[in-house]
Amino acid sequence: MHRFFVTPTAIQGDAVALNAQTAHQLREVLRLGPGADIMVLDGSGREYQVTITHLSRTGAEGHILSQAPGPGEPRTHITLYQAVLKGEKFEWLLQKGAEIGISRFAPLLAQRCVTHDRASLDKKADRWRRIIQEAAEQARRARLPALTAPLDLAEACQEAAAEAGLALFLWESAPGRGLKETLQMWQSSAAANGRISLFVGPEGGFAESEAALAEASGARLIGLGPRILRAETAGLAAAAAILYELGDM
């Protein structure tokens, strides 16, 4: 059954209103019309089976048949603080991250990023949100992953510290324990709260001063083994490994 995210205010009693973009997809792409059943998600974890009752170029309406908690969400909440990447790499990462199960994306302005222009990045936010939403719908997510405004590293470290979860800073020069051992020790501790902040650098990696800042803020510096992964691959590999190790994949 085709799945569509809506804003919570779109659901009123046993009726749901769908916007023009969704109506276009229903009518022109999926060739669905009144009487067809779809699944609507409010982004907070509930899903609604809906029968389309009206469809036009300006929107659609539906009648809710049933509702239930959505089953597709990991228990582990991962925020990916991903340094902004070149070209379409960042969009690809958002798409695949939403599929894997990342809960929140925070574009990170690191020293070696190709751009530090927040205004230009803000202009891309709507497109990035559409990519995340379409990927979450395809992957049968019950919650819509969030996208924050761009943050510099100091802001991101402060935010991660406030979460009081586990902050992991991926750095190829990291000493000490690897990801698996770090997760096992954290999971068995009283501090484990199911919230993980994951920091990933740009194409040129994090600078040593950035690693020092993150460590001073409480993040744990870790590597991903003997192979060096691309910037657009490292966060996805780490997120998948985290969810697997914690029983969410």
C-alpha positions in Angstrom: 0.0 0.0 0.0 1.4 3.4 -1.0 2.5 5.6 2.0 2.4 9.4 2.4 3.5 11.7 5.2 1.2 14.6 6.1 1.3 17.3 8.7 -0.6 16.4 11.9 -3.1 19.2 11.2 -4.1 17.6 8.0 -5.9 14.9 10.0 -9.2 16.1 11.5 -11.4 13.4 13.1 -11.8 10.7 10.5 -10.9 12.9 7.6 -7.5 13.7 6.0 -6.6 16.4 3.6 -3.7 15.8 1.1 -1.9 18.7 -0.7 -1.6 19.3 -4.4 1.8 17.6 -4.7 0.5 14.4 -3.2 -2.7 14.6 -5.3 -0.5 14.9 -8.4 1.4 11.8 -7.4 -1.8 9.9 -6.8 -3.4 10.9 -10.0 -0.6 11.2 -12.6 2.1 8.9 -11.3 0.2 6.1 -9.4 -3.0 6.4 -11.4 -5.1 6.1 -8.3 -8.5 7.7 -7.8 -11.5 7.8 -5.4 -12.0 4.4 -3.8 -8.4 3.5 -3.6 -6.7 2.8 -0.3 -3.5 4.4 0.9 -1.5 4.7 4.1 -1.1 8.1 5.6 1.5 8.9 8.3 1.4 11.9 10.6 5.1 11.9 11.3 4.8 11.2 15.0 4.7 7.4 14.7 1.1 6.6 13.9 -0.2 5.3 10.5 -3.7 5.6 9.1 -5.4 3.4 6.5 -7.3 5.8 4.3 -9.8 5.5 1.4 -9.5 8.4 -1.1 -12.9 10.1 -1.4 -12.1 13.1 -3.6 -9.2 13.9 -5.9 -8.5 17.0 -8.0 -5.5 19.1 -9.2 -5.5 21.2 -6.1 -5.6 18.4 -3.5 -7.3 15.3 -2.3 -9.4 14.1 0.6 -9.7 10.8 2.3 -11.7 8.9 5.0 -9.8 7.2 7.7 -10.7 3.5 8.1 -8.2 2.6 10.9 -5.2 3.7 12.7 -2.3 2.1 14.6 1.2 2.7 15.8 3.7 2.4 12.9 6.1 -0.6 13.2 9.0 0.7 11.1 11.0 2.8 13.6 14.2 1.9 15.4 14.4 2.3 19.2 17.7 4.0 18.8 17.6 7.7 17.9 20.6 8.6 15.8 21.3 12.3 15.0 23.8 12.4 12.1 26.0 15.6 12.2 27.2 15.3 8.7 29.7 17.8 7.2 28.3 19.4 4.0 29.5 17.6 0.9 30.1 18.5 -2.7 27.4 18.2 -5.4 24.8 15.6 -5.1 26.7 13.5 -2.5 24.8 15.1 0.4 21.4 14.4 -1.2 22.4 10.8 -1.8 23.4 10.5 1.9 20.1 12.0 3.1 18.2 9.5 1.0 20.1 6.4 2.1 20.3 7.6 5.7 16.5 7.9 5.9 16.1 4.4 4.5 18.6 2.9 7.0 16.9 4.5 10.0 18.6 7.7 11.0 16.2 9.9 13.0 17.7 13.4 12.5 20.1 15.1 10.1 22.1 18.1 11.0 24.2 19.7 8.2 27.6 20.5 9.7 29.9 23.3 8.7 33.4 21.9 9.3 36.7 23.6 8.5 37.3 21.7 5.3 33.8 21.9 3.9 33.5 23.3 0.4 31.1 26.0 1.5 30.3 27.8 4.7 27.5 29.9 3.2 24.5 29.2 5.4 22.1 31.3 3.2 22.9 29.1 0.2 22.4 25.9 2.2 19.1 27.2 3.6 17.8 27.5 0.0 18.4 23.8 -0.4 16.4 22.8 2.7 13.0 22.3 1.0 14.6 20.0 -1.6 16.5 18.1 1.1 13.3 17.6 3.1 11.5 16.2 0.1 14.3 13.7 -0.5 14.1 12.6 3.2 10.3 12.3 3.0 10.3 10.3 -0.2 12.9 7.9 1.2 11.1 7.5 4.5 7.9 6.7 2.7 9.6 4.1 0.5 11.3 2.5 3.5 8.0 2.3 5.4 9.2 4.6 8.2 6.6 5.6 10.7 8.3 8.8 11.7 9.6 11.5 9.4 13.3 12.1 10.0 14.0 15.7 11.0 16.4 18.1 9.2 17.9 21.0 11.2 19.5 24.2 10.0 23.2 24.1 9.4 25.4 24.2 12.5 29.1 24.8 13.1 31.0 22.3 15.1 30.9 24.2 18.4 27.1 24.5 18.1 26.7 20.8 17.2 28.9 19.7 20.1 26.9 21.8 22.6 23.7 20.3 21.2 25.0 16.8 21.4 26.1 17.3 25.0 22.6 18.5 26.0 21.2 15.2 24.6 23.1 13.4 27.4 23.5 10.4 25.1 26.5 8.9 23.4 28.4 11.2 21.1 30.7 9.5 18.5 33.2 11.5 16.5 34.5 9.6 13.5 38.1 10.3 12.9 40.7 8.3 11.0 43.4 9.1 13.6 41.3 8.2 16.6 43.1 6.1 19.2 41.6 3.5 21.5 38.4 1.5 21.3 36.5 0.8 18.1 32.8 1.2 17.5 31.6 -2.2 18.7 33.4 -2.1 22.0 32.3 1.5 22.6 28.6 0.6 22.0 28.8 -2.5 24.2 30.2 -0.5 27.1 27.7 2.3 26.7 24.7 -0.1 26.4 25.6 -1.8 29.7 26.0 1.5 31.5 23.4 3.5 33.4 24.0 6.4 30.9 22.5 4.5 28.0 19.3 6.4 26.9 18.9 5.3 23.3 20.2 8.6 21.9 23.4 8.7 19.8 25.0 11.7 18.1 27.2 10.7 15.2 29.8 13.2 13.8 31.2 12.7 10.2 33.6 15.0 8.5 33.8 16.4 4.9 35.8 15.0 2.0 39.1 16.2 3.6 38.2 14.8 7.0 38.1 16.6 10.3 41.1 18.8 11.4 43.0 17.8 14.6 41.7 20.9 16.3 38.1 19.9 15.6 38.7 16.4 17.1 40.2 18.1 20.2 37.1 20.4 20.4 34.7 17.4 20.1 36.6 15.4 22.7 36.6 18.3 25.1 32.8 18.5 24.7 32.4 14.9 25.7 32.4 13.1 22.4 34.3 9.8 22.0 36.8 9.7 19.1 36.5 6.4 17.2 37.6 4.9 13.9 35.9 2.4 11.6 38.8 0.0 11.2 41.7 -0.2 8.8 39.9 1.0 5.7 39.3 4.7 5.0 35.7 5.3 3.8 34.5 8.2 1.8 32.7 11.1 3.6 29.4 10.1 2.1 29.9 6.4 3.1 31.3 6.6 6.6 28.1 7.9 8.3 25.9 5.4 6.6 28.2 2.5 7.5 28.5 3.6 11.1 24.7 4.2 11.4 24.0 0.7 10.0 26.5 -0.9 12.4 25.1 1.0 15.4 21.5 -0.1 14.6 22.6 -3.7 14.1 24.7 -3.8 17.3 21.8 -2.4 19.3 19.2 -4.7 17.8 17.5 -2.3 15.5 18.4 -3.9 12.2 
